[in-house]
Amino acid sequence: MATSSLAVTAAGIEFQNPILLAAGTAGYGRELSKVIDLDTLGGLITKAVSVERRHGARAPRVAEFEGGMINAVGLANPGMEEVRATHLPWLAENLRRAKVLVNVVGNQVEEFGTVVSMLDDSPAVSGYELNVSCPNVKAGGMEFGADPRSLAEVVTRARRATRKAVFVKLSPTLQDIAASARTAADAGADGISVVNTLPGLVINTETRTPALGFGTGGVSGAGLMPVGVLATYKVSKAVKLPVIGVGGIAKATDIIQYIIAGATLVAVGTAVMQQPRLAERLVNDLARWCKDNGVTSLAELRGSLSWEN
């Protein structure tokens, strides 16, 4: 039987395998470096980076419930200058094969391009993931991704600031996620990430108060996977861009589902927070699945869903 290859190319970046660590779950890499060998992965998406330092939401920020997790971290981060001075040099020095995408956030459209410009000269950075689920303070708090004009401007400004890959991360709550993907593509995006967390509320029944200090939060975990797979399918049919499938991945066959739906890459989040060494195991499990099923290249599976609807 021919040897299976997990290597994929997305937005001009060569990944040794399709498995990434999702934004917010791996810090800036250093935090997990003594737990797993990051260079066995396709790459990692960093914790969010904003123009100014963000202190984030009050504790508790994370709570588990049966079937998943809810979090309200509030995009806490040290700000772009500290990330540029401290975290990116560490990544450049310590990663040899894993690629780095920087997750970018902002309060207004101008800030996305500002962050990208500040970080773009780092050799550690292969590209960016724009978190357009953030509220646009200039537009009354509407998410950037839900407003086509704001979405297009965010992507355009980021595109002008870099020649590196720009992925746009979309929310599962969008009324027409395929249309938003087309807007991002038309504005110059190189790829799409789907999906971000779903809004939810978990209540402590003893205190009759929210489980999180902020109150509501983003729901992730196994229950999010069908949402992410469907979004991946819709987006991959709408645009000819590589898709990063995100949500609920915990085993190799979850990755296969995303790839069959049209994903080129996948990002693992909640499951890795619960089992930090899981991502490494998934690389081996995915290779084993491909070998057992006679798959020599993931391109054979990508977008192969048989469905008449």
Buried (B, 14 or more C-beta within 10 A) or exposed (E): EEEBBBEBEBBEBEBBBBBBBBBBBBBBBBEBBEEBEBEBBBBBBBBBBBBEEBEBBEEBBBBBBEEBBBBBBBBBBBBBBEBBEEBBBBBEEBBEBBBBBBBBBBBBBEBBBBBBBBBBEBEBBBBBBBBBBBBBEEBEEEBBBBBBEBBBBBBBBBBEBBEBBBBBBBBBBBEEBBEBBBBBBBBBBBBBBBBBBBBBEBEEEEEEEBBBBBBEBBBBBBBBBEBBBBBBBBBBBBBEBBBBBBBBBBBBEBBBBBBBBBBBBBBBBBBBBEEBEBBBBBBEBBBEBBBEEEBEBBBEBBBEBEEEE
